[in-house]
């Protein structure tokens, strides 16, 4: 082989090896970055961090010591004015001369009270339908039983409410709820009874759920999110739509717009939908959209720590500054951040994005023959384009102070569903999942409004459920 041919062959081989090494280096960087993701720099839940990794909060440190602060009321047990029973402890004799003190005058008292549960046992109320003969015509008339006594023997509304409260509000598995009621009250309760009571409560609450959905459809600001659960051994999705006073859950096999169309809240919605940017929410164009900036802070943390992007740290600081500006304007009773401050913050936002875009140009590799779709871009470029093209949705909280900085409301509302899955496992059937979603939405709404959940469930089994306030 001539030297010129050998040299050309070596150059071609070197170019191929260089391309292969570049691809492998990029792949290694991608895998290392993927391993570096946890709850502080991505959307992964804290439970996935494991015990070795200490999660760093995105919140700013207040500088205060842990525990109760000055002025905190606390939960100290206090004496009540009218106790149920009073027991006097008189000294039998004088502690000095041993003279008997029976009948001696009382000159003072010291009060101490013990708060205790009453003896736990079931009360059995017997209902008797009395037959009475009419003295005029001789016909016999019988009294009617109340609705709670529909058969020869059954459990009353309070027992049913307590059982449903345990499994729906406190996520106690059905079997353990059975054991708990047996230990407390000696009840020989079948698991099927609890299941049937859950279904009964869900049927009774159908009109209440319809009113909650209608109220959420007309809300000015609505929080939306979704999370995966197991239903019948398969992946399904819990969809939440909520405000600070109302909550609705629905469980569907799909994650995107097919599911939210079926739920029926977002299609007619005309307010502001706050969410994490999931593509399924963007299909609804009749409403405004606002993006969760806590998600952006996590992604920026990831880019700053793993890819050493200086602009990401600057943008994190700027977003926090914007959050503070919005909170201060809200405290002053304003409806938006003052125009001068607003313009200065937006200009700074665009300057930082320009620096980031310059540092992360679009991919230079040419499109291969037959290649379709978007060219793969770096995580930094993808985030920058989202923040640049969607800045009206990112910074909506500056224009209207009714719009929050984040989507924490929906994330808090979903947290209980993840806890239920960890404690009780998957839903075994669609009917059980749907009943849980309806009951959980009702209970979450009442808890937001300060209502007693157990008492509310008693009204459900009495046939006249307590309706939440809808505004």
C-alpha positions as CSV (number, residue, x, y, z in Angstrom):
1,X,0.0,0.0,0.0
2,X,1.3,3.4,-0.9
3,X,2.1,5.9,1.9
4,X,-0.6,8.3,0.6
5,X,-3.3,5.5,0.7
6,X,-2.2,4.3,4.2
7,X,-2.3,7.9,5.5
8,X,-5.8,8.4,4.1
9,X,-7.0,5.1,5.7
10,X,-5.5,6.1,9.1
11,X,-7.2,9.5,9.0
12,X,-10.6,7.9,8.2
13,X,-10.1,5.4,11.0
14,X,-9.1,8.2,13.4
15,X,-12.2,10.2,12.4
16,X,-14.4,7.2,13.0
17,X,-12.8,6.5,16.4
18,X,-13.1,10.2,17.4
19,X,-16.8,10.2,16.5
20,X,-17.3,7.0,18.5
21,X,-15.4,8.4,21.6
22,X,-17.4,11.6,21.4
23,X,-20.7,9.6,21.4
24,X,-19.5,7.4,24.3
25,X,-18.4,10.4,26.3
26,X,-21.8,12.0,25.8
27,X,-23.5,8.8,26.8
28,X,-21.4,8.5,30.0
29,X,-22.2,12.1,30.9
30,X,-25.9,11.4,30.3
31,X,-25.9,8.3,32.6
32,X,-23.9,10.1,35.3
33,X,-26.3,13.0,35.2
34,X,-29.3,10.6,35.4
35,X,-27.8,9.0,38.5
36,X,-27.3,12.4,40.0
37,X,-31.0,13.2,39.9
38,X,-33.0,13.2,43.1
39,X,-35.9,15.2,44.6
40,X,-33.9,18.4,45.1
41,X,-32.9,18.8,41.4
42,X,-35.7,17.0,39.5
43,X,-39.4,15.9,39.8
44,X,-38.5,12.7,41.5
45,X,-40.2,12.2,44.9
46,X,-38.2,12.4,48.1
47,X,-39.0,8.7,48.9
48,X,-36.9,7.7,45.9
49,X,-33.7,9.4,47.3
50,X,-32.9,6.4,49.6
51,X,-31.3,6.6,53.0
52,X,-27.7,7.5,51.9
53,X,-28.6,10.7,50.1
54,X,-29.5,13.8,52.1
55,X,-32.0,16.0,50.3
56,X,-31.3,19.7,50.2
57,X,-34.3,21.9,50.4
58,X,-35.0,24.7,47.8
59,X,-36.4,26.9,50.6
60,X,-34.4,29.8,51.9
61,X,-33.1,29.4,55.4
62,X,-34.9,31.5,57.9
63,X,-32.1,31.5,60.5
64,X,-34.5,30.5,63.3
65,X,-33.8,27.5,65.5
66,X,-35.9,24.3,65.2
67,X,-39.0,24.0,67.4
68,X,-41.7,26.3,68.6
69,X,-41.0,30.0,68.2
70,X,-41.9,32.9,70.6
71,X,-45.6,33.6,70.5
72,X,-46.5,30.0,69.5
73,X,-49.7,29.0,71.4
74,X,-48.8,25.4,71.7
75,X,-51.2,22.5,72.6
76,X,-51.0,22.4,76.4
77,X,-53.8,20.5,78.1
78,X,-55.9,22.9,80.1
79,X,-58.5,22.5,82.9
80,X,-62.1,22.6,81.9
81,X,-64.7,24.6,83.7
82,X,-67.3,21.8,84.1
83,X,-65.8,18.4,84.5
84,X,-68.0,15.3,84.0
85,X,-67.2,14.0,87.5
86,X,-65.6,15.4,90.6
87,X,-63.9,13.3,93.3
88,X,-62.9,14.9,96.6
89,X,-59.8,13.6,98.4
90,X,-60.2,14.7,102.1
91,X,-57.4,14.1,104.6
92,X,-58.7,11.6,107.2
93,X,-56.8,13.2,110.1
94,X,-54.7,16.2,110.9
95,X,-51.1,15.7,109.7
96,X,-49.8,17.4,112.9
97,X,-52.0,16.2,115.9
98,X,-53.8,13.3,114.2
99,X,-57.3,14.7,115.2
100,X,-60.0,13.2,112.9
101,X,-61.1,15.8,110.3
102,X,-64.5,14.4,109.3
103,X,-66.9,17.3,109.1
104,X,-64.2,19.9,109.4
105,X,-64.6,23.1,107.4
106,X,-62.9,23.3,103.9
107,X,-60.6,26.2,103.6
108,X,-59.1,25.7,100.1
109,X,-58.9,23.3,97.1
110,X,-56.3,22.4,94.5
111,X,-57.7,21.1,91.2
112,X,-56.2,18.5,89.0
113,X,-58.0,16.9,86.1
114,X,-57.5,13.6,84.2
115,X,-58.8,13.5,80.6
116,X,-59.8,9.9,79.9
117,X,-61.8,7.9,77.3
118,X,-65.1,6.5,78.4
119,X,-65.3,2.7,78.5
120,X,-65.4,1.5,74.8
121,X,-68.3,-0.7,74.0
122,X,-71.1,-0.9,71.5
123,X,-74.5,0.3,72.5
124,X,-77.4,-1.8,71.2
125,X,-80.5,0.2,70.5
126,X,-83.6,-2.0,70.0
127,X,-86.4,-0.6,67.8
128,X,-89.9,-2.2,68.3
129,X,-92.7,-1.6,65.8
130,X,-95.8,-1.7,68.1
131,X,-99.1,-3.1,66.7
132,X,-102.1,-1.2,68.1
133,X,-105.8,-2.1,67.7
134,X,-108.1,0.7,66.9
135,X,-110.8,1.1,69.5
136,X,-113.3,2.4,66.9
137,X,-113.0,0.0,64.0
138,X,-110.9,-2.8,65.4
139,X,-108.2,-2.6,62.7
140,X,-104.6,-3.1,63.7
141,X,-102.0,-0.5,62.8
142,X,-98.2,-1.0,63.1
143,X,-95.4,1.5,63.8
144,X,-92.7,2.0,61.2
145,X,-89.0,1.3,61.7
146,X,-86.5,4.1,61.1
147,X,-84.3,3.9,58.0
148,X,-81.2,2.9,60.1
149,X,-83.1,-0.3,61.2
150,X,-83.7,-1.8,57.8
151,X,-83.2,-5.4,58.9
152,X,-83.2,-7.6,62.0
153,X,-79.7,-6.5,63.1
154,X,-77.2,-4.1,61.6
155,X,-74.6,-1.6,62.5
156,X,-75.6,2.1,62.9
157,X,-74.3,5.2,61.1
158,X,-71.6,5.9,63.6
159,X,-70.0,2.5,63.3
160,X,-70.1,2.7,59.5
161,X,-68.7,6.2,59.5
162,X,-65.8,5.2,61.8
163,X,-64.9,2.2,59.6
164,X,-65.0,4.3,56.4
165,X,-63.0,7.1,58.2
166,X,-60.3,4.6,59.1
167,X,-59.8,3.2,55.5
168,X,-60.5,6.4,53.6
169,X,-59.2,9.3,55.7
170,X,-56.4,7.5,57.6
171,X,-55.4,4.9,55.0
172,X,-55.7,2.0,57.4
173,X,-55.9,-1.2,55.3
174,X,-59.2,-3.0,55.4
175,X,-57.8,-6.0,57.4
176,X,-56.2,-3.8,60.0
177,X,-59.3,-1.7,60.3
178,X,-61.2,-4.9,61.0
179,X,-58.7,-5.8,63.7
180,X,-58.7,-2.3,65.3
181,X,-62.5,-2.3,65.6
182,X,-62.4,-5.8,67.1
183,X,-59.8,-4.8,69.6
184,X,-61.6,-1.6,70.6
185,X,-65.3,-2.7,70.6
186,X,-65.3,-6.5,70.3
187,X,-66.9,-6.2,66.9
188,X,-66.9,-9.4,64.7
189,X,-67.0,-7.3,61.5
190,X,-66.5,-8.9,58.1
191,X,-64.2,-7.2,55.6
192,X,-67.0,-7.3,53.0
193,X,-69.1,-5.1,55.3
194,X,-66.5,-2.3,55.2
195,X,-66.3,-2.6,51.4
196,X,-70.0,-2.3,51.1
197,X,-70.1,0.7,53.4
198,X,-67.4,2.4,51.3
199,X,-69.5,1.8,48.2
200,X,-72.7,3.1,49.9
201,X,-71.0,6.3,51.0
202,X,-69.6,6.8,47.4
203,X,-73.1,6.4,45.9
204,X,-74.6,8.9,48.5
205,X,-71.8,11.5,47.7
206,X,-72.3,11.4,43.9
207,X,-74.4,14.7,43.9
208,X,-71.9,16.3,46.2
209,X,-69.0,15.5,43.9
210,X,-71.0,16.9,41.0
211,X,-71.3,20.2,42.8
212,X,-67.6,20.3,43.7
213,X,-66.7,19.7,40.0
214,X,-69.0,22.5,38.9
215,X,-67.5,24.9,41.4
216,X,-63.9,23.9,40.3
217,X,-64.9,24.6,36.7
218,X,-65.8,28.1,37.6
219,X,-62.8,28.8,39.8
220,X,-60.6,31.7,38.8
221,X,-57.4,29.7,39.5
222,X,-57.2,25.9,39.3
223,X,-54.3,23.6,40.2
224,X,-53.9,20.5,38.1
225,X,-51.5,17.5,38.5
226,X,-51.4,13.7,38.2
227,X,-49.6,10.8,39.7
228,X,-49.3,7.1,38.9
229,X,-51.1,4.4,41.0
230,X,-51.6,0.7,40.7
231,X,-55.2,-0.4,39.9
232,X,-56.1,-4.0,39.2
233,X,-52.4,-4.8,38.8
234,X,-51.9,-2.2,36.1
235,X,-50.6,1.4,36.0
236,X,-53.4,4.0,36.2
237,X,-53.3,7.8,36.9
238,X,-54.9,9.9,39.7
239,X,-55.8,13.3,38.3
240,X,-56.4,16.1,40.8
241,X,-58.1,19.5,40.2
242,X,-58.1,21.7,43.3
243,X,-58.1,25.1,45.0
244,X,-57.4,26.1,48.5
245,X,-60.9,25.0,49.5
246,X,-62.0,22.4,47.0
247,X,-60.5,19.1,45.8
248,X,-61.5,16.6,43.2
249,X,-59.8,13.3,42.3
250,X,-60.4,10.9,39.4
251,X,-58.6,7.7,38.5
252,X,-58.2,6.9,34.9
253,X,-56.1,4.5,32.8
254,X,-54.6,7.3,30.8
255,X,-52.4,10.3,31.8
256,X,-53.2,12.8,29.0
257,X,-56.1,14.8,27.6
258,X,-58.2,11.7,27.1
259,X,-58.4,11.3,30.9
260,X,-58.9,15.0,31.6
261,X,-61.6,15.1,28.9
262,X,-63.3,12.2,30.7
263,X,-63.0,13.9,34.1
264,X,-64.8,16.9,32.6
265,X,-63.4,19.8,34.6
266,X,-60.7,21.3,32.2
267,X,-62.7,21.3,28.9
268,X,-65.1,24.0,30.0
269,X,-62.6,25.8,32.3
270,X,-61.9,29.5,31.5
271,X,-59.7,30.6,34.3
272,X,-56.0,30.0,34.9
273,X,-54.7,26.4,35.1
274,X,-51.5,26.1,37.2
275,X,-49.5,22.9,36.3
276,X,-46.1,21.5,35.7
277,X,-46.1,21.9,31.9
278,X,-47.3,18.4,31.0
279,X,-48.4,18.4,27.4
280,X,-51.8,17.1,28.2
281,X,-52.8,20.3,29.9
282,X,-51.6,22.5,26.9
283,X,-54.4,21.1,24.7
284,X,-56.9,23.3,26.5
285,X,-56.6,26.7,24.8
286,X,-59.8,28.3,26.2
287,X,-58.0,28.9,29.6
288,X,-54.8,30.6,30.5
289,X,-51.8,28.6,31.7
290,X,-49.3,29.2,34.5
291,X,-46.3,27.0,35.1
292,X,-44.9,25.7,38.4
293,X,-41.7,27.5,39.1
294,X,-40.6,25.1,41.8
295,X,-40.1,22.6,39.0
296,X,-38.0,25.1,37.2
297,X,-35.9,25.7,40.3
298,X,-35.2,22.0,40.6
299,X,-34.2,21.7,36.9
300,X,-31.9,24.8,37.3
301,X,-30.3,23.2,40.3
302,X,-29.6,20.1,38.3
303,X,-28.0,22.1,35.5
304,X,-26.0,24.2,37.9
305,X,-24.6,21.2,39.9
306,X,-24.1,18.6,37.2
307,X,-23.4,20.7,34.0
308,X,-21.8,23.7,35.8
309,X,-24.0,26.2,34.0
310,X,-23.5,29.6,35.8
311,X,-26.5,31.2,34.2
312,X,-28.7,28.5,35.9
313,X,-27.7,29.8,39.4
314,X,-28.3,33.4,38.3
315,X,-31.8,32.5,37.1
316,X,-32.6,30.6,40.3
317,X,-31.7,33.7,42.3
318,X,-33.8,35.9,40.0
319,X,-36.9,33.6,40.3
320,X,-36.6,33.7,44.1
321,X,-36.3,37.5,43.9
322,X,-39.4,37.6,41.7
323,X,-41.2,35.4,44.3
324,X,-40.3,37.8,47.1
325,X,-41.4,40.8,45.0
326,X,-44.8,39.2,44.4
327,X,-45.3,38.4,48.0
328,X,-44.4,41.9,49.1
329,X,-46.9,43.4,46.5
330,X,-49.6,41.0,47.7
331,X,-49.0,42.1,51.3
332,X,-49.5,45.7,50.2
333,X,-52.9,44.8,48.7
334,X,-51.8,45.2,45.1
335,X,-53.1,43.1,42.2
336,X,-49.7,42.9,40.3
337,X,-46.1,43.8,40.9
338,X,-45.6,47.5,40.3
339,X,-44.9,48.3,36.6
340,X,-41.3,49.7,37.0
341,X,-40.2,46.8,39.2
342,X,-42.0,44.4,36.8
343,X,-40.2,45.7,33.7
344,X,-36.8,45.6,35.5
345,X,-37.3,41.9,36.6
346,X,-38.5,40.9,33.1
347,X,-35.5,42.6,31.4
348,X,-33.2,40.8,33.8
349,X,-34.9,37.5,33.0
350,X,-34.5,37.9,29.3
351,X,-30.8,38.9,29.8
352,X,-30.0,35.7,31.7
353,X,-31.9,33.6,29.2
354,X,-29.8,35.2,26.4
355,X,-26.6,34.2,28.1
356,X,-27.9,30.7,28.6
357,X,-29.0,30.3,25.0
358,X,-25.6,31.6,23.7
359,X,-23.8,29.0,25.9
360,X,-26.1,26.2,24.7
361,X,-26.5,26.5,20.9
362,X,-28.9,24.2,19.1
363,X,-27.4,20.9,17.8
364,X,-25.0,21.4,14.9
365,X,-25.2,17.9,13.6
366,X,-27.0,17.7,10.2
367,X,-30.3,15.8,10.0
368,X,-29.7,12.3,8.7
369,X,-31.5,11.1,5.6
370,X,-35.0,9.9,6.6
371,X,-34.7,11.3,10.1
372,X,-38.0,12.7,11.4
373,X,-39.0,14.7,14.4
374,X,-37.0,17.2,16.5
375,X,-33.2,16.8,16.8
376,X,-32.0,15.7,20.2
377,X,-31.0,18.7,22.3
378,X,-29.2,19.0,25.6
379,X,-31.2,19.3,28.9
380,X,-30.1,22.9,29.2
381,X,-31.2,23.9,25.7
382,X,-34.6,22.2,26.2
383,X,-35.2,24.1,29.5
384,X,-34.0,27.4,28.0
385,X,-36.4,27.1,25.1
386,X,-39.3,26.3,27.4
387,X,-38.5,29.3,29.6
388,X,-38.0,31.6,26.7
389,X,-41.0,30.7,24.5
390,X,-43.3,30.2,27.5
391,X,-42.2,33.2,29.6
392,X,-45.8,34.5,29.8
393,X,-46.7,31.3,31.5
394,X,-43.6,31.2,33.6
395,X,-44.0,34.7,34.9
396,X,-47.8,34.8,35.1
397,X,-47.5,35.2,38.9
398,X,-46.0,38.7,38.4
399,X,-48.9,39.9,36.2
400,X,-51.7,38.7,38.5
401,X,-51.0,38.1,42.2
402,X,-54.0,35.7,42.4
403,X,-51.7,33.3,40.5
404,X,-49.3,31.4,42.7
405,X,-45.6,31.0,42.1
406,X,-45.8,27.2,42.2
407,X,-48.2,24.3,42.0
408,X,-47.6,23.1,45.5
409,X,-51.4,23.0,46.2
410,X,-51.9,20.2,43.7
411,X,-48.8,18.4,44.9
412,X,-49.9,18.5,48.5
413,X,-53.3,17.2,47.5
414,X,-51.7,14.2,45.7
415,X,-49.3,13.4,48.6
416,X,-52.0,11.5,50.5
417,X,-52.6,9.2,47.5
418,X,-49.0,8.2,47.4
419,X,-49.1,7.5,51.2
420,X,-52.2,5.3,50.6
421,X,-50.4,3.3,48.0
422,X,-47.5,2.7,50.4
423,X,-49.6,1.8,53.3
424,X,-52.5,-0.2,51.7
425,X,-51.1,-1.2,48.3
426,X,-52.9,-1.1,45.0
427,X,-56.6,-0.8,44.2
428,X,-58.0,-4.2,43.3
429,X,-60.8,-3.0,41.2
430,X,-62.1,0.1,39.3
431,X,-65.1,0.3,41.5
432,X,-62.9,0.5,44.6
433,X,-60.6,3.0,43.1
434,X,-63.5,5.2,41.9
435,X,-65.1,5.1,45.4
436,X,-61.8,6.0,47.0
437,X,-61.3,9.0,44.7
438,X,-64.8,10.3,45.4
439,X,-64.7,9.9,49.1
440,X,-61.1,11.2,49.3
441,X,-62.1,14.3,47.4
442,X,-65.0,14.9,49.7
443,X,-62.9,14.5,52.8
444,X,-60.0,16.6,51.5
445,X,-62.5,19.4,50.7
446,X,-64.0,19.3,54.2
447,X,-60.6,19.2,55.9
448,X,-59.6,22.3,54.0
449,X,-62.7,24.0,55.2
450,X,-62.2,23.0,58.9
451,X,-65.0,20.5,59.1
452,X,-64.9,17.4,61.4
453,X,-64.5,14.4,59.0
454,X,-66.0,11.7,61.3
455,X,-69.1,13.8,62.0
456,X,-69.4,14.5,58.3
457,X,-69.3,10.8,57.5
458,X,-72.1,10.2,60.0
459,X,-74.3,12.6,58.0
460,X,-73.5,10.6,54.9
461,X,-74.7,7.3,56.4
462,X,-77.7,9.2,57.9
463,X,-78.7,9.9,54.2
464,X,-78.2,13.7,54.4
465,X,-74.6,14.4,53.7
466,X,-73.0,17.6,54.8
467,X,-72.3,19.8,51.7
468,X,-69.1,21.8,51.6
469,X,-69.0,25.5,50.9
470,X,-68.5,25.9,47.2
471,X,-66.9,29.4,47.1
